[in-house]
Amino acid sequence: MPRYPRSCFGALVFFTGALLLSVYFTFAAVQGDYGLFRRVEIMAEVRILRADLDTLNAQIAEMENLTRRLSDEYLDLDLLDEQARRVLGLIRSDEIVIRWRL
């Protein structure tokens, strides 16, 4: 049986290919669409959106409170008076209006 000399070229191609694949997958794991940097960006966006949601929920609760206070079942006369003054510009006969002109 003849003995063939081992070629270093095949091993070099194999290890170079393996190295390139490793570099590619490492880069994709860090920088890719589903990588670590994108995950950090998404988590920051989640925090911002949750803060916005909390603000909107507080505004909704305030509006529900005002709506309940102006409903037929529970009428807050002070709130009704305040709304009429603000929206319609109404005043009582015993009040004095002071207007500032610049």
QUIWO-V75447 format. One record per backbone hydrogen bond with DSSP energy under -0.5 kcal/mol. NH is the residue of the N-H (numbers start at 1). CO is the residue of the C=O. Records with the same first field share a line. If there is no record, write none. Layout:
NH: CO, CO
//
This chain:
4: 2
8: 6
11: 7
12: 8
13: 9
14: 10
15: 11
16: 12
17: 13
18: 14
19: 15
20: 16
21: 17
22: 18
23: 19
24: 20
25: 21
26: 22
27: 23
28: 24
29: 25
30: 26
31: 27
32: 27, 28
35: 32
36: 29
37: 30
39: 35
40: 36
41: 37
42: 38
43: 39
44: 40
45: 41
46: 42
47: 43
48: 44
49: 45
50: 46
51: 47
52: 48
53: 49
54: 50
55: 51
56: 52
57: 53
58: 54
59: 55
60: 56
61: 57
62: 58
63: 59
64: 60
65: 61
66: 62
67: 63
68: 64
69: 65
70: 66
71: 68, 74
76: 69, 74
77: 75
80: 76
81: 77
82: 78
83: 79
84: 80
85: 81
86: 82
87: 83
88: 84
89: 84, 85
90: 84
95: 92
99: 97
//
